[in-house]
């Protein structure tokens, strides 16, 4: 199945990139350009990352922290993902 229609990137290509060490949508994009045009595939890429040991979608971690998501479904993802650094804008 295609994940990125703009660059004809399949789900298998994204999974291979994850297996090769990509752990964020940006790293996926560097390898196959998925997510660099219209951006409609980025959520699916984030979901694939979460399903295959990469960094899960930030909104899933936030939902788990707020108690809005199934804690068991997102607990494993949260344990495996490093917290992103906090950036302050002056």
Secondary structure as UniProt FT lines:
FT   STRAND          2..4
FT   TURN            5..8
FT   STRAND          9..10
FT   HELIX           11..19
FT   TURN            20..21
FT   HELIX           25..32
FT   TURN            34..35
FT   TURN            40..41
FT   HELIX           42..51
FT   TURN            52..53
FT   HELIX           58..65
FT   TURN            66..67
FT   HELIX           71..80
//
